[in-house]
Amino acid sequence: MANVIYRGPSSGHPRTVSDKPVAAALLPGTFVTEGATTLTQAAAFGHKQRLLAHRDFYSSFGSAFDASHPLKQPYQAGETGVAYVLEPGQQYQAAMAAGNYTHGQPLTIDASGRLTAAAAGNVVVAFADKAANVAAGDLLDIEIANFYAMA
C-alpha cells in the first residue's frame, strides 16, 4: 500500500480545495461534501463531492504503515483540510465499507463517507481497481467514474 491518497495519472496534477476546515475528525480517504465554509463527511452522493487528501506535511515515505502513519491520523474538527476535486479517470486510495470487492466493481458513497458496492438506483462514483476483502475504513485503490445511476 502506498502512503498517499492520489495515485495518478502522473501526467497531470489533481485540483484541490484547501481553504476550508473539516467539520469533524475525519481520516484521509474519506469522501466529503464541500460546503460554503466547511468540508463535511459525505452521507451519500451529492453536490460537490470531494476526497480528503493525505497531509503532505505529515507524510514520511519510509515509515511503517502502523497506527502512527499519516494516513491513519485524522484531520481534527476545525483543522483546514485538503480535498481532491474528483474527475473521471483519476486514481486514488479511498476508505471502504467492510466487504469483499472485485476488480472493476461499481462503487457508491455510503452514510459514513466510505465507498461501498453500488446497487440499483445508486450513483456510481468509482470502480474498484483490484479485488480485495477489506475491513471498514481500509483503503482500496479505485478509479473515479463518470458518475451515472446504476440500473
Buried (B, 14 or more C-beta within 10 A) or exposed (E): EEBBBBBEEEEEEBEBBEEBBBBBEBBBBBBBBBEEEBBBBBEBBEEBBBBBBBBEEEBEEEEEEEEEBBBBBBBEEEEEBBBBBBEEEBBBBBBBBEBEBEEEBBBBBBEBBBBBBBEEEBBBBBBBBEEBEBEEBBBBBBBBBEBEEEE
